[in-house]
């Protein structure tokens, strides 16, 4: 059974940093895309960043230059380093792994950026 467990969310002031982690279990994820999505209040879920099996990355325009995604295949873990956080980054952040045709999600971790 595939499980994704996120951690690292919290309350941070504008301009601050957080590092999210997502530990995957139940399979070997090294061959698959993993990513982070977010759902802000009143908005639909949107892609933040994805990373493939060899470390190639893609970012949404609104986080380019501020967020960095990485993965440790030996630990089945994907990370999201978030710097220069803005109030508009406030959202529930979800970890995702696409194991075609199946899509798996974590339970989400709340990130709140406020002074």
BELKARA-V433806 format. One record per residue. PHI is phi in whole degrees, 0 to 359 (NA if undefined). D_CENTER is the distance of its C-alpha to the mean C-alpha in Angstrom with 2 decimals. Layout:
PHI_D_CENTER ; PHI_D_CENTER
This chain:
NA_20.49 ; 282_16.82 ; 225_14.65 ; 236_11.01 ; 234_10.83 ; 269_8.20 ; 206_9.84 ; 106_10.30 ; 288_10.37 ; 161_13.79 ; 260_16.30 ; 218_16.66 ; 282_19.29 ; 306_18.95 ; 90_18.64 ; 277_16.97 ; 227_13.97 ; 216_11.32 ; 236_9.34 ; 268_6.59 ; 233_7.41 ; 222_7.36 ; 260_10.94 ; 256_12.31 ; 217_16.01 ; 102_18.81 ; 193_18.83 ; 264_18.48 ; 263_15.16 ; 298_16.20 ; 270_17.56 ; 247_14.73 ; 296_11.98 ; 232_8.47 ; 201_5.53 ; 237_2.85 ; 234_5.75 ; 214_7.68 ; 233_11.27 ; 271_13.61 ; 305_17.07 ; 77_19.36 ; 236_17.03 ; 279_15.62 ; 296_12.08 ; 225_10.93 ; 287_8.89 ; 258_6.95 ; 196_6.85 ; 225_8.06 ; 218_10.08 ; 266_13.28 ; 294_15.41 ; 255_17.19 ; 96_14.52 ; 286_15.00 ; 236_12.25 ; 216_12.03 ; 229_10.87 ; 292_11.86 ; 303_15.01 ; 286_14.13 ; 239_11.72 ; 301_13.79 ; 86_15.41 ; 244_13.35 ; 252_9.78 ; 226_9.61 ; 261_7.49 ; 209_9.62 ; 214_10.64 ; 235_13.67 ; 295_15.32 ; 295_18.02 ; 255_15.82 ; 53_13.66 ; 231_10.62 ; 239_7.48 ; 239_6.57 ; 224_5.33 ; 273_8.80 ; 244_9.61 ; 244_13.35 ; 49_15.98 ; 294_14.27 ; 240_16.22 ; 304_17.26 ; 287_15.89 ; 277_12.28 ; 300_13.16 ; 183_11.26 ; 269_9.75 ; 258_5.98 ; 242_5.68 ; 273_4.83 ; 219_7.48 ; 226_10.31 ; 257_13.29 ; 243_16.50 ; 319_18.95 ; 270_20.32 ; 262_18.02 ; 239_14.54 ; 244_12.82 ; 230_10.44 ; 278_9.68 ; 276_11.53 ; 95_9.02 ; 226_9.22 ; 280_11.24 ; 241_11.03 ; 236_14.52 ; 248_15.98 ; 201_19.73 ; 261_22.90
